[in-house]
Amino acid sequence: MHPFYTVVMPLYNKRSVVQRAVCSVLQQSFEDLEMIIIDDGSTDGSVDEIRNLTSDSRVRVLETENFGAASARNTGIDLASGKYIAFIDADDEWDHGFLAYMHQLIEENPSRIVFSSAYTEVSAIERKERLITYLGKFDLQVASQNIIEAPDYFQKLIEAGFSINNSSTTVIDRNYLSKYRVRFPIRQKYYEDHYVWYSLISIGGLVYGPRVLVNIYKDAENRSHSSWTARLAIDSLVQLKMSLDIFYSGISKTVPGYVSRTINKRAEYIARVAIRQSNFEEYKYVISTWPVGIVYQFAKHSVVFYLYKRLAGLMSIARKLKYMRFVN
C-alpha cells in the first residue's frame, strides 16, 4: 500500500544540521510516510552523517549531481508514491506532531490542495513566530475558519511582510501537482517555491493551521539568502511573472490582479533592500527592470538615493527605540 505522505528533502552540504531535520521526520507521531532525500551533489559528507538513519525502511536516498534545490524537489515529486507530498529543507525541523496536524486539516478539507502550519524563524539572535494573528481566532472544529481563499491569501501576504507558508511548512495533494503539471522552476535563483504556491493556491486556496509546529533556521549554512543580490532577485521575479503568465494561460485565465500586486510589492521590497545596502548601481538596475512606483523612480538620482538611505536608517532607529520601550 502507498503511504499517506511522501516527505521530500533536498540536501546540499548540510552535514552539521541534516541529522536534526531527518530525525524530526522519522520521529513524527503520524508514521504512515516515506522519506525521499535527494543529495544534490554534497561535498561535505552530508549523506555519511545520516547513514545510520537510512536503515529505517521508510527512507530512500538518491545521490545526484548538483542541479539545485528546485531540481532536487522535482526529482522527489517524480519518485513519490504518497497521496500527499510534504517538503522539508535539510536545515529545518518539525515538531513531532506536524504531520498529524496536517492530516487533521486534510481530513476536514479533503477537496483542498495546499496545507500549511504557522512557523518560527530562528536565528542566532532571536526567535520570531510567524503567526498570522489578524486572521482572527480559530476554532479548529470549524473547517471554514482555517481556509484562506486566494484573494485573501495574497492580500495577507502583502500585509504580513513575510511568507504565510514556507517550503518546510507546506503539504500538497500530489494529484494536483500532476494534473496541472506544476514543478519548481529550475532556472530561477530565488522565488522558485513561490511559483508552486501561487499557482495552486490561486486554484484552491490555502488551508492554514495556526499552530506553530516548524522551526525555520535562518542562519544555517548555505541558506539561499546568503548569496542574495538585488539584481539576481529582480531577475528571478521577472522569471516568476513569466512562468505564472504561462501557467494561467494554460487554464484559460490571465494572471490574477492580486498575484500581480503581490509581485509588485516584492519588487518594491527588493528596491528598498538595495537602498539599505547603499548599492546604487543595483538599485538602478531594479527600477529599470521592473515598473516600481514613482517614489522609487525619484531615487534614480544619486542625491535622492542617499537621502532615502538616510531616512531608512532613521526609521530603523525609531523602530528599535519603539521596541525597546515596549519590552521595558
ZIURUR-V47188 format. One line per field, one symbol per residue. ss: DSSP state (2 for helix, 1 for strand, 0 for the rest). burial: I if it has 9 or more other C-alpha atoms within 8 Angstrom, else O. Layout:
ss: ???
burial: ???
//
This chain:
ss: 0000111111100000022222222200000011111111000002222022200000111111000022222222222000011110000011000222222222220000011111111100001111002220000000222211022222222222000000222111122222200000000000022222222222220111111111111000000222200222222222222222222222000000222222222222222222220002222222222000022222000222222222222222222222222220
burial: OOIIIIIIIIIIIIIOIIIIIIIIIOOIOOOOIIIIIIIIIIOOIIIOIIOOIIOOOOIIIOOIOOIOIIIIIIIIIOOIOIIIIIIIIIIIIIIIIIIIOIOOIIOOIOOIIIIIIIIIIIIOOOOOIIIIOOOOOOOOOOIOOIIIIIOOIIIIIIOIOOOIIOIIIIIIIIOIIOOOOIOIIOOIOIIIIOIIIIIIIIOIIIIIIIOIIIIIIOOOOOOOOOOOOIIIIIOIIIIIIOIIIOIIIOOOOOIOOIIIOIIIIOIIOIIOIIIIOOIIOIIIIIIOOIOIOOOIIIIIOOOIIIOIIOOIIOOOOOOOOOOOOOOO
//
